[in-house]
Amino acid sequence: MAKKKTKTKAKTALKKKEEEFTYRGYTLAKLKKMKLEDLAELIGARQRRKLKRELRGNEENLLEELKSDKESVKTHLRDAIVLPGMVGKKIRIHNGKSFEYVEIKPEMIGHYLGEFALTRKRGLHGAAGVGATRSSKYVPLK
């Protein structure tokens, strides 16, 4: 009987963790209400430096576009920091060739947009060609 109780408690605790996102002890709702100066104190040093030097004009324009009811927003700003106000939005980030579709999730807060749109393809290596190895030298072509 005691094992069943501990299993159910563990399951409910796991469900709670999945439901409620926290970033360094703050819930998403509290993060959205925070000022940028207060948020800057929570994130990494490089991102903090960028936020303390204030957002550039094109980054502010991106935030305004995200506040509108557009379905998705295209951007070239790979160095823009994911802020709590962006969570749940759909952004198309340029990877150098095309726009990659990314849905912003709470776990992405504090990261750069460019981290989610890879610029290089994964190297896929095929089989060795004819004559590439000693054993394939004697394989008939037909």
GROMACS elastic network, one bead per residue, 0.5 to 0.9 nm:
[ bonds ]
;  ai    aj funct       b0    kb
    1     4     6  0.53505   500
    1     5     6  0.66624   500
    2     5     6  0.52391   500
    2     6     6  0.64124   500
    2     7     6  0.87145   500
    3     6     6  0.52124   500
    3     7     6  0.61594   500
    3     8     6  0.86747   500
    4     7     6  0.50996   500
    4     8     6  0.61989   500
    4     9     6  0.85708   500
    5     8     6  0.52039   500
    5     9     6  0.60893   500
    5    10     6  0.85160   500
    6     9     6  0.50192   500
    6    10     6  0.60283   500
    6    11     6  0.85547   500
    7    10     6  0.50806   500
    7    11     6  0.61867   500
    7    12     6  0.87070   500
    8    11     6  0.50079   500
    8    12     6  0.61850   500
    8    13     6  0.85322   500
    9    12     6  0.51924   500
    9    13     6  0.60963   500
    9    14     6  0.85170   500
   10    13     6  0.50875   500
   10    14     6  0.60932   500
   10    15     6  0.86296   500
   11    14     6  0.50295   500
   11    15     6  0.61816   500
   11    16     6  0.86421   500
   12    15     6  0.50200   500
   12    16     6  0.61692   500
   12    17     6  0.86344   500
   13    16     6  0.50963   500
   13    17     6  0.62832   500
   13    18     6  0.87567   500
   14    17     6  0.51184   500
   14    18     6  0.63358   500
   14    19     6  0.87310   500
   15    18     6  0.51009   500
   15    19     6  0.61522   500
   15    20     6  0.86615   500
   16    19     6  0.51375   500
   16    20     6  0.60573   500
   17    20     6  0.55524   500
   17    21     6  0.70031   500
   17    22     6  0.88743   500
   18    21     6  0.70159   500
   20    27     6  0.72211   500
   20    28     6  0.82166   500
   21    26     6  0.83188   500
   21    27     6  0.59476   500
   21    28     6  0.63839   500
   21   106     6  0.70932   500
   21   107     6  0.80928   500
   22    25     6  0.55311   500
   22    26     6  0.51013   500
   22    28     6  0.63320   500
   22    31     6  0.89684   500
   22   106     6  0.85367   500
   22   107     6  0.89189   500
   23    26     6  0.52228   500
   23    27     6  0.64233   500
   23    28     6  0.73942   500
   23    31     6  0.81066   500
   23    42     6  0.84879   500
   23   106     6  0.83812   500
   23   107     6  0.80439   500
   23   109     6  0.81546   500
   24    27     6  0.85773   500
   24    42     6  0.70927   500
   24    43     6  0.88176   500
   26    29     6  0.81439   500
   26    30     6  0.61026   500
   26    31     6  0.63659   500
   27    30     6  0.53386   500
   27    31     6  0.62612   500
   27    32     6  0.87694   500
   28    32     6  0.61780   500
   28    33     6  0.87728   500
   28    84     6  0.69760   500
   28    87     6  0.89264   500
   28   106     6  0.73999   500
   29    32     6  0.52470   500
   29    33     6  0.65569   500
   29    34     6  0.89535   500
   29    84     6  0.86102   500
   30    33     6  0.52038   500
   30    34     6  0.63477   500
   31    34     6  0.51908   500
   31    35     6  0.84311   500
   31    39     6  0.72278   500
   31    83     6  0.88115   500
   31    84     6  0.60903   500
   31    85     6  0.84612   500
   32    35     6  0.82139   500
   32    83     6  0.83057   500
   32    84     6  0.52604   500
   32    85     6  0.57751   500
   33    84     6  0.88701   500
   33    85     6  0.89484   500
   34    37     6  0.81439   500
   34    38     6  0.62287   500
   34    39     6  0.63088   500
   35    38     6  0.54033   500
   35    39     6  0.63016   500
   35    40     6  0.86512   500
   36    40     6  0.59612   500
   36    41     6  0.88161   500
   36    51     6  0.71780   500
   36    52     6  0.83257   500
   36    54     6  0.89897   500
   36    83     6  0.88680   500
   37    40     6  0.51277   500
   37    41     6  0.68172   500
   37    48     6  0.86834   500
   37    51     6  0.74975   500
   37    52     6  0.68930   500
   38    41     6  0.54591   500
   38    42     6  0.72151   500
   39    42     6  0.53514   500
   39    43     6  0.67731   500
   39    48     6  0.83803   500
   39    51     6  0.89074   500
   39    83     6  0.87297   500
   40    43     6  0.55461   500
   40    44     6  0.79444   500
   40    45     6  0.85850   500
   40    47     6  0.73224   500
   40    49     6  0.80385   500
   40    50     6  0.88151   500
   40    51     6  0.62712   500
   40    52     6  0.71226   500
   41    44     6  0.80705   500
   41    45     6  0.86232   500
   41    48     6  0.66454   500
   42    48     6  0.80656   500
   42   110     6  0.88202   500
   43    46     6  0.85048   500
   43    47     6  0.65026   500
   43    48     6  0.61235   500
   43   109     6  0.84925   500
   43   110     6  0.57925   500
   43   111     6  0.89184   500
   44    47     6  0.54826   500
   44    48     6  0.59218   500
   44    49     6  0.86455   500
   44   110     6  0.72204   500
   44   111     6  0.89360   500
   45    49     6  0.61418   500
   45    50     6  0.86988   500
   46    49     6  0.52363   500
   46    50     6  0.64680   500
   46    51     6  0.88728   500
   47    50     6  0.50831   500
   47    51     6  0.62279   500
   47    52     6  0.85953   500
   47    81     6  0.70666   500
   47   110     6  0.69656   500
   47   111     6  0.80091   500
   47   112     6  0.85368   500
   48    51     6  0.51862   500
   48    52     6  0.60642   500
   48    53     6  0.86332   500
   49    52     6  0.52253   500
   49    53     6  0.63558   500
   49    54     6  0.88866   500
   50    53     6  0.53194   500
   50    54     6  0.66750   500
   50    55     6  0.75240   500
   50    81     6  0.87347   500
   51    54     6  0.50198   500
   51    55     6  0.63102   500
   51    81     6  0.86052   500
   52    55     6  0.83259   500
   53    56     6  0.88594   500
   55    58     6  0.81671   500
   55    59     6  0.59569   500
   55    60     6  0.63403   500
   55    80     6  0.88775   500
   56    59     6  0.53168   500
   56    60     6  0.63899   500
   56    61     6  0.87830   500
   57    60     6  0.51594   500
   57    61     6  0.62575   500
   57    62     6  0.87340   500
   58    62     6  0.62350   500
   58    63     6  0.87648   500
   58    77     6  0.81657   500
   59    62     6  0.50164   500
   59    63     6  0.63993   500
   59    64     6  0.87480   500
   59    77     6  0.74706   500
   59    80     6  0.66514   500
   60    63     6  0.51043   500
   60    64     6  0.62821   500
   60    65     6  0.86840   500
   61    64     6  0.50430   500
   61    65     6  0.61676   500
   61    66     6  0.86066   500
   62    65     6  0.50923   500
   62    66     6  0.62196   500
   62    67     6  0.87411   500
   62    73     6  0.80746   500
   62    74     6  0.89308   500
   62    75     6  0.76002   500
   62    77     6  0.85604   500
   63    66     6  0.50694   500
   63    67     6  0.63484   500
   63    68     6  0.89655   500
   63    85     6  0.81135   500
   63    86     6  0.76532   500
   64    67     6  0.51130   500
   64    68     6  0.66635   500
   65    68     6  0.52952   500
   65    69     6  0.81588   500
   65    70     6  0.74561   500
   65    73     6  0.70632   500
   66    69     6  0.73652   500
   66    70     6  0.71784   500
   66    72     6  0.80895   500
   66    73     6  0.69111   500
   66    85     6  0.84417   500
   66    86     6  0.69126   500
   66    89     6  0.70175   500
   66    90     6  0.85275   500
   66    91     6  0.84797   500
   67    70     6  0.82584   500
   67    85     6  0.82047   500
   67    86     6  0.83326   500
   68    71     6  0.89187   500
   69    72     6  0.87422   500
   70    73     6  0.68776   500
   70    90     6  0.89884   500
   71    89     6  0.80047   500
   71    90     6  0.68287   500
   71    91     6  0.87266   500
   72    89     6  0.72360   500
   72    91     6  0.53019   500
   72    92     6  0.67450   500
   72   101     6  0.85477   500
   73    89     6  0.86049   500
   73    90     6  0.67241   500
   73    92     6  0.58850   500
   73    93     6  0.84512   500
   74    91     6  0.60242   500
   74    93     6  0.61138   500
   74    94     6  0.76225   500
   74    99     6  0.72490   500
   74   101     6  0.88907   500
   75    78     6  0.77811   500
   75    91     6  0.73565   500
   75    92     6  0.62177   500
   75    93     6  0.52581   500
   75    94     6  0.63100   500
   75    99     6  0.80839   500
   76    79     6  0.86927   500
   76    92     6  0.86244   500
   76    93     6  0.60176   500
   76    94     6  0.51282   500
   76    95     6  0.80467   500
   76    96     6  0.87263   500
   76    99     6  0.85606   500
   76   114     6  0.89157   500
   77    80     6  0.55466   500
   77    93     6  0.73759   500
   77    94     6  0.78431   500
   77   113     6  0.72918   500
   77   114     6  0.76069   500
   78    81     6  0.84144   500
   78    93     6  0.69511   500
   78    94     6  0.74316   500
   78    95     6  0.82597   500
   78   112     6  0.65687   500
   78   115     6  0.76942   500
   78   116     6  0.89551   500
   78   117     6  0.82960   500
   79   112     6  0.55179   500
   79   113     6  0.62225   500
   79   114     6  0.61473   500
   79   115     6  0.88241   500
   80    83     6  0.89559   500
   80   111     6  0.84658   500
   80   112     6  0.55598   500
   80   113     6  0.57838   500
   80   114     6  0.78129   500
   81   109     6  0.76556   500
   81   110     6  0.59574   500
   81   111     6  0.56906   500
   81   113     6  0.62575   500
   82    85     6  0.82940   500
   82    86     6  0.65351   500
   82    87     6  0.80556   500
   82   104     6  0.79752   500
   82   108     6  0.64493   500
   82   110     6  0.54456   500
   82   111     6  0.56737   500
   82   112     6  0.59755   500
   82   113     6  0.63843   500
   83    86     6  0.55952   500
   83    87     6  0.73664   500
   83   108     6  0.84442   500
   83   109     6  0.55619   500
   83   110     6  0.65349   500
   83   111     6  0.85591   500
   84    87     6  0.55700   500
   84   106     6  0.72355   500
   84   108     6  0.89926   500
   84   109     6  0.62531   500
   84   110     6  0.86562   500
   85    88     6  0.84705   500
   85    89     6  0.86634   500
   86    89     6  0.56483   500
   86    90     6  0.85304   500
   86   104     6  0.65636   500
   86   105     6  0.84006   500
   86   106     6  0.88156   500
   86   109     6  0.86323   500
   87    90     6  0.86508   500
   87   103     6  0.80507   500
   87   104     6  0.50354   500
   87   105     6  0.53564   500
   87   106     6  0.57817   500
   87   108     6  0.82824   500
   87   109     6  0.79971   500
   88   103     6  0.64957   500
   88   104     6  0.53448   500
   88   105     6  0.59971   500
   88   106     6  0.79105   500
   89   102     6  0.85480   500
   89   103     6  0.59098   500
   89   104     6  0.56437   500
   89   105     6  0.82593   500
   90   101     6  0.71566   500
   90   102     6  0.58411   500
   90   104     6  0.63063   500
   91   100     6  0.81306   500
   91   101     6  0.60435   500
   91   102     6  0.53223   500
   91   103     6  0.62325   500
   91   104     6  0.74128   500
   92    99     6  0.52591   500
   92   100     6  0.51488   500
   92   102     6  0.59576   500
   92   103     6  0.85402   500
   92   117     6  0.87616   500
   93    98     6  0.81601   500
   93    99     6  0.50584   500
   93   100     6  0.51250   500
   93   101     6  0.65492   500
   93   102     6  0.71818   500
   93   113     6  0.72167   500
   93   114     6  0.72220   500
   93   116     6  0.81689   500
   93   117     6  0.62696   500
   94    97     6  0.69316   500
   94    98     6  0.56159   500
   94   100     6  0.61167   500
   94   101     6  0.89811   500
   94   114     6  0.81985   500
   94   117     6  0.71375   500
   94   119     6  0.86545   500
   95    98     6  0.58432   500
   95    99     6  0.61351   500
   95   100     6  0.66917   500
   95   114     6  0.76672   500
   95   117     6  0.56918   500
   95   118     6  0.61780   500
   95   120     6  0.83146   500
   96    99     6  0.80539   500
   96   119     6  0.63414   500
   97   119     6  0.81159   500
   99   117     6  0.82157   500
  100   116     6  0.84120   500
  100   117     6  0.58242   500
  100   118     6  0.84180   500
  101   117     6  0.80665   500
  102   113     6  0.89287   500
  102   116     6  0.70946   500
  102   117     6  0.76906   500
  104   107     6  0.83733   500
  104   108     6  0.66492   500
  104   109     6  0.85210   500
  105   108     6  0.56214   500
  105   109     6  0.76840   500
  106   109     6  0.57920   500
  107   110     6  0.85505   500
  107   111     6  0.88717   500
  108   111     6  0.56780   500
  108   112     6  0.82222   500
  108   113     6  0.86469   500
  108   116     6  0.89805   500
  109   112     6  0.84705   500
  111   114     6  0.85424   500
  111   115     6  0.71602   500
  111   116     6  0.89832   500
  112   115     6  0.56292   500
  112   116     6  0.78352   500
  113   116     6  0.58444   500
  113   117     6  0.72902   500
  114   117     6  0.53801   500
  114   118     6  0.71541   500
  114   119     6  0.85611   500
  115   118     6  0.66885   500
  118   121     6  0.74603   500
  120   123     6  0.87024   500
  121   124     6  0.86295   500
  125   128     6  0.88212   500
  126   129     6  0.86853   500
  128   131     6  0.82759   500
  128   132     6  0.59040   500
  128   133     6  0.73893   500
  128   136     6  0.86165   500
  129   132     6  0.53604   500
  129   133     6  0.80353   500
  129   136     6  0.79752   500
  130   133     6  0.75828   500
  130   136     6  0.57380   500
  130   137     6  0.65649   500
  130   139     6  0.78999   500
  130   141     6  0.83020   500
  131   134     6  0.67813   500
  131   135     6  0.79503   500
  131   136     6  0.53413   500
  131   138     6  0.81181   500
  131   139     6  0.86512   500
  132   135     6  0.85657   500
  132   136     6  0.67690   500
  132   137     6  0.74351   500
  133   136     6  0.54118   500
  133   137     6  0.66116   500
  134   137     6  0.53739   500
  134   138     6  0.78317   500
  135   138     6  0.62915   500
  135   139     6  0.73892   500
  136   139     6  0.51899   500
  136   140     6  0.86535   500
  137   140     6  0.84369   500
  139   142     6  0.87611   500
